[in-house]
Amino acid sequence: MTEPKAELQRRLIDHKVAKMTSVRDQYNGQLQELFFLQTGGSMMELTSWRRRRPNKPLDNFMADNQLDDEDIATLANEPKRQKIDDPEKTVAATTTAAAPS
């Protein structure tokens, strides 16, 4: 059942690297979308625009807004936000808390 310490360390590092790569890829995709929308693109054309070859202004924008390793580590370790299952419970809780005593 127990694995050697080196194997556990390797698995942990592999997991962290995969998580950091995922965060970087998601950030870059959102950054490309932001550039596209700021330059007047339409959401309907985004997928075809992404298939085209990147241009110099996009390269400059991506370089200016690049994540450094510290930012990636912070985002990779950030806890995920919980989804609200029942909106009625949330509304009831806020109205109860806001009601005058």
C-alpha positions as CSV (number, residue, x, y, z in Angstrom):
1,M,0.0,0.0,0.0
2,T,2.7,2.4,0.9
3,E,4.8,3.8,-2.0
4,P,8.4,5.0,-1.7
5,K,8.8,8.6,-0.8
6,A,10.4,9.4,-4.2
7,E,7.4,8.0,-6.1
8,L,5.0,10.1,-4.0
9,Q,7.1,13.2,-4.6
10,R,7.2,12.5,-8.4
11,R,3.4,12.0,-8.5
12,L,2.8,15.3,-6.5
13,I,5.1,17.2,-8.9
14,D,3.4,15.7,-11.9
15,H,0.0,16.8,-10.5
16,K,1.2,20.3,-9.8
17,V,2.7,20.7,-13.2
18,A,-0.5,19.5,-14.9
19,K,-2.5,21.9,-12.8
20,M,-0.2,24.9,-13.6
21,T,-0.3,24.0,-17.3
22,S,-4.1,23.9,-17.2
23,V,-4.3,27.3,-15.5
24,R,-1.9,28.8,-18.0
25,D,-3.8,27.4,-21.0
26,Q,-7.2,28.7,-19.6
27,Y,-5.7,32.1,-19.0
28,N,-4.2,32.3,-22.5
29,G,-7.5,31.3,-24.1
30,Q,-9.4,34.0,-22.1
31,L,-6.7,36.5,-23.0
32,Q,-7.1,35.8,-26.7
33,E,-10.8,36.2,-26.4
34,L,-10.4,39.5,-24.6
35,F,-8.0,40.8,-27.3
36,F,-10.5,39.6,-30.0
37,L,-13.4,41.4,-28.3
38,Q,-11.4,44.6,-27.6
39,T,-10.4,44.8,-31.3
40,G,-14.1,44.8,-32.4
41,G,-14.6,41.1,-33.1
42,S,-17.9,39.3,-32.8
43,M,-18.4,36.3,-30.6
44,M,-19.9,34.4,-33.5
45,E,-16.5,34.7,-35.4
46,L,-14.3,33.8,-32.5
47,T,-13.8,30.1,-33.4
48,S,-12.9,30.9,-37.0
49,W,-10.6,33.7,-35.8
50,R,-8.7,31.3,-33.5
51,R,-8.0,28.9,-36.3
52,R,-6.3,31.7,-38.3
53,R,-2.6,32.4,-37.9
54,P,-1.9,34.8,-35.0
55,N,-0.9,38.3,-35.9
56,K,1.7,40.7,-34.5
57,P,-0.7,42.8,-32.4
58,L,-2.0,39.6,-30.7
59,D,1.6,38.5,-30.0
60,N,2.3,41.8,-28.4
61,F,-0.9,41.7,-26.3
62,M,-0.1,38.2,-25.1
63,A,3.5,39.1,-24.2
64,D,2.4,42.2,-22.3
65,N,-0.2,40.3,-20.3
66,Q,1.7,37.1,-19.7
67,L,1.4,35.3,-16.4
68,D,4.6,34.8,-14.4
69,D,5.2,31.7,-12.4
70,E,4.2,33.3,-9.1
71,D,0.7,34.2,-10.6
72,I,0.3,30.7,-12.0
73,A,1.1,29.1,-8.6
74,T,-1.3,31.4,-6.8
75,L,-4.1,30.6,-9.3
76,A,-3.4,26.8,-9.1
77,N,-3.6,26.8,-5.3
78,E,-6.7,29.0,-5.1
79,P,-9.7,27.1,-3.7
80,K,-12.6,26.6,-6.1
81,R,-15.7,28.6,-5.4
82,Q,-18.7,26.6,-4.3
83,K,-21.8,26.7,-6.5
84,I,-25.1,27.6,-4.9
85,D,-27.4,24.6,-5.2
86,D,-30.7,26.2,-4.3
87,P,-31.1,30.0,-5.1
88,E,-34.3,30.1,-2.9
89,K,-32.2,29.3,0.2
90,T,-29.8,32.1,-0.6
91,V,-32.7,34.6,-1.1
92,A,-34.3,33.4,2.1
93,A,-31.1,33.7,4.1
94,T,-30.4,37.3,2.8
95,T,-33.9,38.5,3.4
96,T,-33.8,37.0,6.9
97,A,-30.5,38.6,7.7
98,A,-31.7,42.0,6.2
99,A,-35.0,42.0,8.0
100,P,-35.2,44.7,10.8
101,S,-35.2,43.4,14.4
